[in-house]
Structures are given as structure tokens and as C-alpha cells.
Amino acid sequence: AQKITQTQPGMFVQEKEAVTLDCTYDTSDPSYGLFWYKQPSSGEMIFLIYQGSYDQQNATEGRYSLNFQKARKSANLVISASQLGDSAMYFCAMREGGDTGRRALTFGSGTRLQVQP
Amino acid sequence: DSGVTQTPKHLITATGQRVTLRCSPRSGDLSVYWYQQSLDQGLQFLIQYYNGEERAKGNILERFSAQQFPDLHSELNLSSLELGDSALYFCASSVESLNTEAFFGQGTRLTVV
């Protein structure tokens, strides 16, 4: 079974509008972390935001916020006031805490966001 | 700048050949991860090293191997290369903690012809 599911292969948004990128996850581990990364066309992976499974509040980092719904196992990324520079591929990822030896991130398939002027 | 350095940035080689990709982690990070990003497989975890020891294996082929040296830099060796090995290979490093992000290098784009 997919551990991280991103159901939107591509999204369009108008400049200055908000956009939500969906992410659902699957784990039986009570301790986990959820991450969002941005990959522009240049290829590098840029960390955006983190949410821990025990965090009571939704994470926010500038224009990025994470809509964390634990019961639904979803961790959607909200980008407010979109800018042209936000056009990129966005990946949701999870790190599980049960096996302390393994801290690798499991990634979703990504969502390509295009911001239109 | 993530602080993770990967060399080379680009590599073109022929089928059947062997290549070595190099990664220097961020200062202080003991964990190094290797990922492969291809169009059909997405971002796949290959292998993790922690302070010189192999810690976890993902979808790494037997033709591929890695090691981490005492200075914590890591190398990923790819041998008997096939066309399907063409991909972007990332190295990432992190501290050993659940709630800290992994920092990625710029990647090595491997093209097998």
C-alpha cells in the first residue's frame, strides 16, 4: 500500500491566490513526522514545512501552512498569496519513528504547481 | 545552500560501465541517505548510513553499493549500468531525529547511453 498519496498530478493557481495541495498518508506508527519539499525546475529539493504527529497546532512557515487532520490521515499544504516563483513540483513525505534505526523519508508522487500571472 | 555537496553534477556514461557518486553531508550530520529520482519510479530511498555503518536499505539494486567513510562523506557505486539507471541521484543528510528535516544536495544527473 502507498504510504504517501498525492492525488493531484498537476494544479494551476492564479498569482496572489491561495492553493491547497493534498497529501494523505498511511502508518500504524503513533510517532511520525510529515514534511513538504519543493523541487523547482532546477532540480534541488527545498524543505518547506514540518508537522509532528503529536503537534497540537498546525504548522506554519511564512506563506506555507499545513492543514493537519490526524484522524483523516491528511496533511495538506496551503500556500497563500501564490507567487510566480512558487511554480514547482511539491512533494509530501513522511518519516516514521517506530524503528529508530530507519529515518529515511518516504515520498509521495508529487504535485506540479503552475502559478499563472 | 543546503550544506550538502554532491559531485559530479552531471555524468554521462555507457551501458555496462561503473560510476561513483560522491556526497559530503552537512557539518555535524551523521546520517546520509541516498535517493533515486526517475520519471517512472518517483523518489525512491536507496540506502542510509549512520556514522559509518549501514543503517537501512530501501529499493537498492544488488548492482549498487554505498559506503560512508570516517570523515562522514559517502559514495554510491553503480555498476553494470543499464539504460534504466538513468536518473537524478540525491544525497541527503540529517541529524538522527524524527522531527528534523533532511537536507538535500543538488543531485547528480546520471545519463546512461
HADDOCK unambig.tbl for C-alpha pairs under 7 A between the chains (distance, minus, plus):
assign (segid A and resid 32 and name CA) (segid B and resid 98 and name CA) 6.90 0.50 0.50
assign (segid A and resid 33 and name CA) (segid B and resid 98 and name CA) 6.41 0.50 0.50
assign (segid A and resid 33 and name CA) (segid B and resid 99 and name CA) 5.91 0.50 0.50
assign (segid A and resid 43 and name CA) (segid B and resid 106 and name CA) 6.96 0.50 0.50
assign (segid A and resid 44 and name CA) (segid B and resid 106 and name CA) 4.99 0.50 0.50
assign (segid A and resid 44 and name CA) (segid B and resid 107 and name CA) 6.98 0.50 0.50
assign (segid A and resid 45 and name CA) (segid B and resid 104 and name CA) 5.92 0.50 0.50
assign (segid A and resid 52 and name CA) (segid B and resid 99 and name CA) 6.53 0.50 0.50
assign (segid A and resid 95 and name CA) (segid B and resid 98 and name CA) 6.69 0.50 0.50
assign (segid A and resid 97 and name CA) (segid B and resid 98 and name CA) 6.02 0.50 0.50
assign (segid A and resid 101 and name CA) (segid B and resid 55 and name CA) 6.08 0.50 0.50
assign (segid A and resid 102 and name CA) (segid B and resid 55 and name CA) 6.63 0.50 0.50
assign (segid A and resid 102 and name CA) (segid B and resid 56 and name CA) 5.73 0.50 0.50
assign (segid A and resid 103 and name CA) (segid B and resid 98 and name CA) 6.84 0.50 0.50
assign (segid A and resid 104 and name CA) (segid B and resid 33 and name CA) 6.96 0.50 0.50
assign (segid A and resid 107 and name CA) (segid B and resid 43 and name CA) 6.26 0.50 0.50
assign (segid A and resid 109 and name CA) (segid B and resid 42 and name CA) 5.92 0.50 0.50
